């Protein structure tokens, strides 16, 4: 399971980086925003994207105990989107034991959870 998650999030990260570099080499992002910023579908797509980011961030808040960790990740997700999300997930997957389950990845692990497992 760990290898599958790592492969998935590495693929997301690599594809997002390549796509962003490719797009940036063809058009300045801020020029695009100026051209398309008032397009209703641009706004709808952006809203959909950012609501998805905030849904992910709620899971991150659940997983992390400290606002010193939560706040920088919020800023990273707002600024970098799925690049930050994939990076966070890769960090979490790498820290899992080799025999970890999906639940170990998704659920908050506390000392009491580990002791009863």
C-alpha positions as MATLAB code, in Angstrom:
seq = 'XXXXXXXXXXXXXXXXXXXXXXXXXXXXXXXXXXXXXXXXXXXXXXXXXXXXXXXXXXXXXXXXXXXXXXXXXXXXXXXXXXXXXXXXXXXXXXXXXXXXXXXXXXXXXXXXXXXXX';
ca = [
       0.000    0.000    0.000;
       2.814    2.380    0.868;
       4.444    1.899   -2.539;
       1.128    2.506   -4.331;
       0.480    5.743   -2.414;
       4.025    6.933   -2.965;
       3.773    6.204   -6.693;
       0.438    7.997   -6.949;
       1.499   11.160   -5.118;
       4.885   11.255   -6.878;
       3.028   11.056  -10.199;
       0.735   13.909   -9.155;
       3.706   16.014   -8.049;
       5.789   15.350  -11.155;
       2.877   15.886  -13.560;
       1.906   19.149  -11.853;
       5.482   20.442  -11.907;
       5.943   19.538  -15.573;
       2.576   20.976  -16.558;
       3.222   24.230  -14.695;
       6.688   24.646  -16.201;
       5.320   23.863  -19.674;
       2.404   26.295  -19.287;
       4.691   28.960  -17.840;
       7.034   28.651  -20.793;
       4.124   29.415  -23.148;
       2.317   32.169  -21.281;
       2.828   34.283  -18.206;
       0.363   33.200  -15.519;
      -0.549   36.777  -14.597;
      -1.222   37.683  -18.242;
      -3.593   34.722  -18.406;
      -5.380   35.851  -15.220;
      -5.794   39.341  -16.690;
      -7.241   37.882  -19.910;
      -9.497   35.236  -18.384;
     -10.178   36.577  -14.885;
     -13.717   37.698  -15.672;
     -14.686   34.554  -17.610;
     -17.477   32.773  -15.665;
     -15.961   29.336  -16.315;
     -12.551   30.498  -15.128;
     -14.146   31.706  -11.890;
     -16.189   28.491  -11.501;
     -13.116   26.315  -12.102;
     -11.033   28.347   -9.668;
     -13.746   28.135   -6.998;
     -14.034   24.377   -7.503;
     -10.269   23.994   -7.238;
      -9.898   26.068   -4.084;
     -12.836   24.437   -2.312;
     -11.092   21.113   -3.006;
      -7.891   22.527   -1.523;
      -9.738   23.604    1.618;
     -11.392   20.184    1.946;
      -7.927   18.621    1.852;
      -6.729   21.225    4.339;
      -9.442   20.173    6.808;
      -7.967   16.660    6.723;
      -4.514   18.143    7.291;
      -5.830   20.077   10.313;
      -7.227   16.799   11.640;
      -3.875   15.023   11.102;
      -1.592   17.737   12.508;
      -1.638   18.851   16.147;
       0.240   22.140   15.860;
      -0.764   25.415   14.229;
       2.959   25.951   13.606;
       2.620   23.103   11.101;
      -0.932   23.808    9.933;
      -0.497   27.489    8.978;
       2.567   27.082    6.701;
       0.819   24.189    4.947;
      -2.274   26.357    4.425;
      -0.122   29.036    2.801;
       1.642   26.417    0.670;
      -1.658   24.873   -0.469;
      -3.150   28.276   -1.316;
      -0.038   29.255   -3.301;
       0.971   25.933   -4.848;
      -2.212   23.847   -4.835;
      -1.733   20.206   -5.724;
       2.042   20.583   -5.741;
       1.885   21.300   -1.994;
      -0.792   18.645   -1.432;
       1.264   15.947   -3.150;
       4.381   17.024   -1.234;
       2.539   16.811    2.103;
       1.176   13.376    1.201;
       4.610   12.106    0.122;
       6.082   13.239    3.449;
       3.310   11.408    5.313;
       3.706    8.236    3.223;
       7.497    8.159    3.627;
       7.071    8.323    7.416;
       4.738    5.295    7.465;
       6.065    1.870    8.422;
       6.464   -0.526    5.503;
       3.455   -2.606    6.609;
       1.138    0.416    7.001;
      -2.483    0.287    5.937;
      -4.599    2.909    4.218;
      -6.077    3.679    7.636;
      -2.586    4.443    8.950;
      -2.236    7.017    6.181;
      -5.691    8.551    6.519;
      -6.324    8.486   10.245;
      -4.685   10.479   12.977;
      -2.301    8.295   14.932;
      -2.128    8.906   18.639;
      -0.225    6.883   21.246;
      -3.505    5.274   22.351;
      -4.358    4.286   18.761;
      -0.974    2.655   18.271;
      -1.086    0.806   21.583;
      -4.495   -0.725   20.875;
      -3.688   -1.689   17.282;
];
